[in-house]
Amino acid sequence: QVQLVESGGGLVQAGDSLRLSCAASGRSFSSYTMGWFRQAPGQEREFVAAINRNVVNTYYADSVNGRFHISRDNAKNTVYLQMNSLEPEDTAVYYCAATGAPVNSISVRRNWTYNNWGQGTQVTVSS
């Protein structure tokens, strides 16, 4: 198991940038595929981005591709989500997630693939 704590959320204006961080504690962070999901009020939790354990592959939802960038620092046990050109539609609670299971380009986008979740951080983008 790994414990996850997100930070970096806040209130910004459309067009601004934010960087979310997710600090992991526990064993073998580098063996986990890490993902970011978000949930807006009244909506289901949706996939945002993911990065695999060896940093070779990254995955993005179509809605954020080209604006968001996921990265990880295995020496610091931290995964980041750089969010640029934010839009009001990006307003949501953002969750960090981890899985030690093998993933592919389909399963990495499914929330049930992940068995470790953070508590979430609120991102609000005003127009």
Secondary structure, DSSP 8 states (H G I E B T S, - for coil): -EEEEEE--EEEETT--EEEEEEEEES-GGGSEEEEEEE-TTS--EEEEEE-TTSS-EEE-TTTBTTEEEEEETTTTEEEEEE-S--GGG-EEEEEEEE-S---TTGGG-GGG--EE---EEEEEE-
